[in-house]
Amino acid sequence: MDTRSIIASNIKKYRMQRGLKQKELADIIGTTGNTISNWEMNVSKIDIDSLAKICEALDVDVQQMYSGAINATPAPLTIPDDLKDVRLAFHRGEFEDLTQDEIDALATIAKTLKAQRKL
């Protein structure tokens, strides 16, 4: 099963475990019931901000949403070696509330900016 399918399945699973209807979850996160339905049926891809809102609303860790393991221990955060300047900010605790996906997105952005600078 691919990642999108796992997330789609888990949105529905965790929503139902909390006893919420699609419309109720939609109201909590500020979207529509149709959007929730499309995510659960894997018709449309969920964006990272919406996934974060769903995880918060359902009290589910993002790692759980990807793996489905209710008691999963989140993987430790890793910072790519080629971003050593940013490591200081992480060590000072400036980014302590970021998820691994957000850290990976920052790494991609930083690499893109470095590549554009070389052009």
Residue, then its C-alpha position, 0 to 999 in steps of 0.5 A: m500500500d502506498t503512503r497516500s493510501i495509508i494516510a487515507s485509510n488512517i484518517k477514516k480509521y482514527r476519525m471513526q475511533r473518535g466517533l466523529k462523522q466526516k462533517e464533524l471532523a471537517d467543522i473542527i479543522g475548517t474544511t468540508g465533509n466532501t473534502i474529508s470524504n475525498w481524502e478518505m477515499n484517496v480521491s485527492k491528496i491531503d496537504i501537510d497543513s490539513l494533515a497536521k490539523i487532522c492529527e491534532a483534532l484526532d489526537v494522533d501523531v503524524q508518524q501514527m498517521y503514516s504507519g497506523a501503529i497506535n503506539a508507534t514511537p516517533a522516529p528521531l528527527t534527523i538534520p541532513d549533514d549539508l545543512k550544518d549552519v541550521r543545526l545551531a538553530f535546532h540545538r538552540g531549540e528554535f525548531e523543537d516543535l517541527t515534525q520530521d516532514e516539516i524538517d524535510a521540507l525545510a531541507t528541500i527549500a534550503k537545497t533549492l535556494k543553494a542551487q538557485r544561488k549557483l545559477 
